[in-house]
């Protein structure tokens, strides 16, 4: 339980320093007591670039629990956290009172910095507010007790590859248009496109849909909330499921609504039992920055309609293109689920703002979704850099998951490079993009050369071919013509011809639109580098060719420039193709995650994300009611839809049980690596996920322990958890020195007692031992096991991967494994008694034989020591003592450390503004790195409980250690050669010339074979 009286001084984040010209790394993990702020972590892995607070929009995290997790510890305010299996009731009297309490705390904080107006006041899944602040106000807020974190807002992006520009033909600001969005001429005769629901087996006999009653019932009663660019309500994918208005009833527990918007462009009458809610959030992005878009939940881009219909669109609408080509019926993954749209992404005004999603708008959308009663959230949005576990959206999603909401997110489209993904948090299901079918055609050149590429459009007979650069319009730049930019082609040179265009810069389908407008009848789209291909539905028959090598690229261009060049497009012909599926597509972002020291595998799962056909926004996408899009944006809603199906089938499952079932039932992708850093657990198999046999479950207590293990300040009191031991369906050890054992617990969700046997595959260079290797688990019961990894021949600093599979006569439960051996492991700190000279040993464990460890020393620096006394609050004495401090004016940067020491039974807290420590004793520590010269700040000691009388005596010590220049009073061997792997070796640190009446502090930096560490040294 927490100390309710400590609201004013819970810990804040290192982000405050990293945002104030510091690059901070907490070096010794602190596990403070939970106080009123209990579940509010501060990010101790926020190692951003050096910067300062500047004017702008900020999100401020209060030291308090949100309504979704509030446990009733504040006197006078009853618990609002929902019972297991229940939804958050934000409209209850208790929730309203507690939300008012949070608003008051936010108002009090703002009042101290000039009363800036709150843009948003958060309370459901994020305790805090957003406001426009000056740099000074942001800095002052970051120093306030009761503030965990002050973070500048960022612009996020939907994770789709742009196939359409956001200013397509037919843009209109009206109410929407007719059903079907303008199909154009008569229907074509092409065969039905393979639906992803078919490709995933959902429509098969005895599949998950069958088990749930068919396409009319699969997902019934489940609400999928989508945070995105809006929704096109007239789409047939969002038609009412019940024919009669009186029967169009929202699922039980729904508390949301549909809003018309400021321009009345969203017809609320279109809302029904399918589209049950629609709201929009623009205050963070700013109305003045919105360009060609609707100030309402209406989709001004097409992305939100696509993700919504992919997750839970109706089964059966015909995808008829404006040219009359009927691509067949479409369906969402959970076709009977209800949808609620939360528009938080906007088209920016040209010359004023980029398109995207304000981070505070997406937090506001998450707040609304959970308050409205959604069961699932899809968030196909991300950043160009990996979020921290402590980012505002990640924390909001953690509280949402704690409240029972399954959250699916996209990994990002920055692949195929390593460590390019976003959303590393273990409470999220992070999704990679894979192919699910082959959409290919063949281009036959007049010289006989044949090339196979991606295509979904009709074919063309032999037709004159021209290179776009050779067909350049007068006055156009060569680079624009090469890429088929608008107005870059000469109609006289293009009319009646197929045009060869290079991929890049502008949207792929914009290029074919440009070709069409110039009179061209076909297009060959050629990659100038290896980037994957997409079967977009183009405006003229098109084949998208990959860059295999420079010779092929040059040969295609050379032929297109030749006199009399021709090309034929053979639609659907791919004879000789070596394409396999499912395959992780090149653009899909990869791991390993840079967070958690490699102990968390991301992405979690792969799903269809290439050439997915789903609803669009015809008013802004050339009249197309349905369209192909690609991206991890398209993969994530497949997982959201599968999550909805599993919650329909198993309504008592937790979000992590759903995640586990999806992961352990997956299969390997093809055509490349099966690395978990590419595919996660593999390619999703929803029919198998419905009956997984065993699941790995976790909840809020586990996540807090995990965050404590990441060095979290402000987390609830308790022991930290090694991230490798978090009870996930994946297993990772990013820093294994010789041998390590991890623990897992499984729950039998099958129909009876089963006996499972363990089998490990892969993990080359390790001996892997599972104990016990046989589990007999009753229905509903749990079983614990350990996995011990012992390095044999695995190369250092490189992950070895494989799988652990538990098999019974009915089930196969597979988990990905990733283990990275390191050269050595060293302790976080060592201590020697006070002395003028002496030696203290650092005992390291080598992770391989005969490691040569290099060592350097920083410090030792004598402390500044001050004694004081602080009163218990409310007893009349001074209950806080401030210590104004300033880093040295030369040298640096510095590592700063501040410690308090007092009576064993007393309780005091420490707050330095950029980081705090609030344990249940009088011994507190703050350590940060990267402090610039001359930096000024204040560390404050607070009283809380005294064992004798009304006050606590204490001593404080602080140090500034130059990170670049040694002091010269201590040394460590320049190199130390170890012996056998696993045999400890002691590295001596020798010191001399110290004042034995002072305490000294510094560190030894050790490195070998790609491993670096820092061990703190205390003398005295």
Steps between C-alpha positions, in 0.01 A plus 500: 500500500618853438557805717202717412649812660790510259314630199707814477835336444486188297776441258539662166667388187845518361321636197487825687877514490535362153262773395709756689840451342590167656551153367416306812539138590399379840782289612375333810140387492284649775183331618311766690187436698181553311352788691202674346676508170548130510452380147665787321838412360763742390707404200851411595585377154419831328842562350408768251726755338598805701228762479331773699144580593352721233158653449245247381233249592580264786338203668542495877471184706374542855615290791176307535311199374242548222138397545561169323752393765418707810504271804329727755805602700423874509293583809147599402513353150362151441663244272418532129710218356258250338471145623655227288298459181308826548540823306601837639196703602613860462146626549457359849486745787828370642678529165364851446621608842844350453533647151419837656775439752748442215382812322552699819854367533572605144350843559713547811812413304412744221417774748861498617628579149260775393181299442544387138175361367472124474448372147392165641448374854561125515371264767382165361826330396749783537516726805588844380438776253630658183569870462672758286801606706796729475835332544525659844158372605587148383824510696325629812234230475766234466645616834168490684430231759208288386606507134640180355583611150483798264537401136475708186235385256614316188342449160433133430413339167262229379707193408389449142697540182342787305322362198282806454571870543273672750354732240347256260256575223152554632596673825197650665413649837139391485322233698649212315337378186302196399532144613786335319676830441465527122572171329518645153400286204375144482657223699794314362536127488818430697500217752459566871812609681604270784371649823739504793228330705514217245879495494508468879255210494222677684241418233591132483274226631547459875701822506468766767209668323313172492565451869352843570191452282621619159576837345178650637603429860879481515609773739147584610484705817865607480591866442809589299625853557719641223724803547571631152414752227123464531240288326276522192161414653317441170726208408314172470762351729342704779133442415271401786512131586135485606256596224248672726595817682345376824727198492818703453615485858856566614674230703458496874734736681519757220494859630620694196333696223536640150562870445426707190811714522558868463421497128207258537669273248434187700138380480434351843196325354744263326603362840340170586582167661805477271648849521395576855729789577697774327695782663790724402795660681671799344601731785855368508552519125324837488203604287699772328747237376236273344499504122269316262318294756173480687470648849299199601548123526469474121806351336703755307765249395361147462740339747253484789221355287745237375623391844148503646352285224800266511449438870121481512336600171188319383525184295376526142534849348618495138826682437415665171760744368408824318602340169231237556737218592339286771770358729255289694363494852691643794481431871648598830663244727226533763205580273235506775697718742406863552733788413572827677719754321722749682644739244832641616699526174469792262602630160716802563455832325744532211792717598391504864499150647589144408236229502489291814371441847577706808612277785269677743206452263570125488517486881167683511359251251619207714340662803169530317513149358550338839239723664253416223541127565700359209639147533775534240709793376677511166780756479665497158709803591862539598814705521817501295690411819422231754281613787607443857300286739418824680363703207155650547330275246678188626393575859143579394488167318638321807215633711257410221633144501475493879133590453452203265544659158703307240727742310643420156765734357709521183875439507579767240611519138870577540634154411691303404766656723548366850355669809261716297173414673276694737278392791733286712273462802409144604134586570454579129473257208741645245438385144727447201378497138504191281369402159198270492461419130669554164371788287731483201499562127765473230642776282622374163728748327523523124856363521370181659603578858242402761465650847261394774368762741216592731171593338126501567388680185386363161749421225595666172592361158832597344513881522764764427726560801671827595736595782354782709822700477487476119140626516584801717282807462664824398636676805467201730796389708661170406455371856127582492447326168697197610258463794188592299414807703189700411546713187835336424389297193436620145160370381623497140771253596288291739162463332408139434818365658621307804728725707800381704512693830740469790368452852574765759390823671143534374228242558508193280145542374553870440751396235242292313250784536755733338550247220125474446452878496775531239324246278705193589328161508733301724795528739803298603607611848864416566679512835838678482606301808375191680186612685230240441210520259132582543195397303322834524192547284636753254321736259644319202611135473825483697768255605735587787849354450762448770861614476695175482829652389635803318540310172130413490399856588727646230383247240131583551568873470721454197237298316224749586714774342557302182313569179189287450496367858184312596369315803214261574341456845379145554258535793519226760779314321804426716648189344844444646438714805690404813279711725383325815263608773449584775823700494608794714504795265807719472344816642384332822700636795731262678638439846682446717345763723746751638312505829529245779859406410377242250289312755169567318435364150320732261306484271264246657320364194466536123177547306389593146626848422565506126235580236212482745166587341264687732280808524627841403372857502366566148468873555877535523628195311389543140153368569626162625280336760752217538870496440823314558734627770822358639682554828519374854195727533314234305650212701403634842120505443516132402632430849242736652228309317639165612510637854131587467419147382690346792323727750169394345601136542663547842346807664684441829846501346737783589675702227824310563324165468372616163849614401652170612247293307569698183875461540533135602276381217698677225706335225822605329498736207674396178747632247754627747596503862281369779672733745266615777633850438333487158190286549454499877343169595410446134207542265163506673269195489172615657322164484773344711504801733143424605623182673863562601519245780732704724531875541754731663318762704615817673344807652566834667708363787729325253533812284591715800763248608632504143514881501679496836755274334547773239603742776160662540456783745147540631385141455313314775721354770623148442778294357624569147460235233763411244333566165598150391270363771188694399238234434473539125450256215847596372832440674801729470828559683696791360798488736583140586838450665565127473179365652159636587171350609161658427160411638158470341150402615233355271126462551300214349203651313417172327209269572671263741821378655783472249860386509745723313859421401761765430705517182760766418614564144771734376683716755832398346804518725304442821397207713137560591340316792129517581405400856272316533493381142155344547199690632173340601253784537136483603241716331520851642818421694844653463845346477843659541818406318850635445723517194875502556726627222867405518731636232722253316615636162267793433688811383493792741271800451288320239149366564440127460136423432266204507176371651365328809199284422274330753316214330213284615276260315271793413709817504829651394602816687802673343705790637783684319838517674780754457816482711805727470819400684723776636867505592449550872262611772607751765332625819329837509711618791769411756583655836817536705537635855637849553877511465774718361605219267397146419351264248146391420421216262246483217405136447394435142359183347642429152253392236769327294850364550800730520333835468727805499316768697613860463451732793501874563416702811309823564520663843548447777338825616455602862147576606342816622336392825227688687294395803146614556160425646161491334159491668205271440236693299235666711704509822598865476864464405667540163399189308738568211856625460626628163857477375571735208779344290709586199723280287865609468563773244776317313570150373209263484253381414438363847338206669316627806406297807301606806440275801306533825562288810301498823366284780400147394135542602454850355361583157612797294480569127731666249406708197755664267242605240644293216478181707377401843523218750217420739558170673362403841829573682721800564763383250430642155716543190485687172769443235504653153755531222564767239456810714644802313743743658344773709160334515293632793229306681366420846482175694235498775480266799145436628391359830237230519527284812719524811572217740577739786313825547374703206816535295771295333872576519692421183823544311526583131796444269542611143761468229573636152727261308658617175414237238804577280788573737629267775587649839820297534445356848379159385596247237379177344707260284500611138421141400405187687494157337246260645514123508222254435146607420299536817805507728487831694798736476567791735626825348673718762433872534785665688462842662730731697525853635143508627374686805364222725249745654331540160291269285629447145313390192575420137490207263696251296404462135564147372478373142571184302379347174213742450392507865532816711399562858546749779555398862466769766767520765422625852777562751390595851 
